[in-house]
Amino acid sequence: MGLLETIRTAVESLVTNKLRTALTMLGVIIGVMSVVLLLALGAGVQKYINDTLATAGTNQMYVFPDNTVSGARLTMEDYRAIENPANVPGLKRVVPRVSGNLLAAAGVASKNSEIIGTIPGDFVMRLLTIEEGAQFSDADVEGRKRVAVMGYQIARDLFPAQIALGLTVFIDGVPFKIVGVNDKKGNQGPGNEPDRAIFVPLTVAQETLFASRAGGVKALSQITAEAVSAPAAKSALENIGVTLRKRQGLLVGQKDTFRIIDQASFIATVNTVLVGLQGFLAAVGGISLLVGGIGIMNIMLVSVTERTREIGVRKAIGADPAAVRLQFLVESLMVTLLAGAVGVAFASGLAAIIGLVQSAIQPQVQFNAVAISFGVSVFIGCVFGLYPAWRASKLAPVEALRYE
């Protein structure tokens, strides 16, 4: 029997036993669908996180006081030392911030919100643009003006029925005139949601809102530096550490009182975690494929038993064991290939539906995931079809003909 005849016979057998074929395919369909869909979701999450982090700039560095060290703090003197190009060359801008959660209220509405005391350069660094009014100026910072720029969402939370511009918001009981509302920006990463924050001049935040915090009036929560380029960011990172150690009088061997995190390293770390997560998701889908393979072997063994007499007739009229083995292997492979195609189709459809239901994370069906799934399907069809095929080829013709 030639290969084409073997394929035709396999197709007839599968079509004749539609329910058995469908049940055989089910496990592989679920396995392939799981692998492709989970990897598509993982790729979508990775792209979403990378795009979100990229909006904050890839050449940025964040300096925080190390709270594990007693007495650690950052001050305006630290900010000025980093800002000095003689100490740290290659920086585009440096921004000091003091922040914390306080109650913001307007009329009967109130909400616990992140209050950020900063300077106008922070809006540029965060790529924040204005929707209404204007962002406060250096003169507002120097003049200690009680003005506020609202994040897109917090403005709507506190003023749901009116325009916030020109009205008053009370922050921890202190009145601030709203001079601007930012455009919608979205989440810029963990702990960085400008849409839900209220921005006020740095001097007012230090001297009025956070005057009693540990570290004193000049204390800062964070210093953010932006380099002119990626190569400049690497050297700036080292120079910031050297500058702060020198300014704070730390001796050789003394632990840093600060932590420096650069955006590029953070993104690389996140990607490493996400790649590991995708591998885990693929392994979960692979288990489903393995279970599907076991199901194929069981069904094919049942098929061998049901077709014992047919096998006896074929062997009696001259079919050799190799031809019998090939027939059952072809059937097994056809089942897995068809199941693989159906699984990929289902996964692609579900990925598209998920992308339509919500716009934040767009699942991305990847060619390598499809190729791996099909490859594993073929492998499973071969491996788990071998024993039933071998068992069919070993049946003695006389005994098979007598089988009822």
Buried (B, 14 or more C-beta within 10 A) or exposed (E): BEEEEBBEBBEEBBEEBEEBBEEBBBBBBBBBBBBBBBBBBBBBBBBBBBEBBEBBBBBBBBBBBBEEBEEBBBBBEBBEBBBEEEBBEBBBBBBBBBBBEBEBBBEEEBBEBBBBBBBBBBBBBBEBEBBBBEBBBEEBBEBEBBBBBBBBBBBBBBBEEEEBBEBBBBBEEEEBEBBBBBBEBEBBBEEBBBBBBBBBBBBBBBBBBBEEBEBEBBBBBBBBBBBBEEEBBBEBBEBBBEBBBEBBEBEEEEEBBBBBEBBBBBBEEBBEEBEEBBEEBBEEBBEBBBEBBEBBBBBBBBBBEEBBBBBBEBBEEEBEBEBBBBBBBBBBBBBBBBBBBBBBBBBBEBBBEBBEEEEEBBBBBBEEBBEBBBEBBBEBBBEBBBBBBBBBBEBEBEEBBEBE
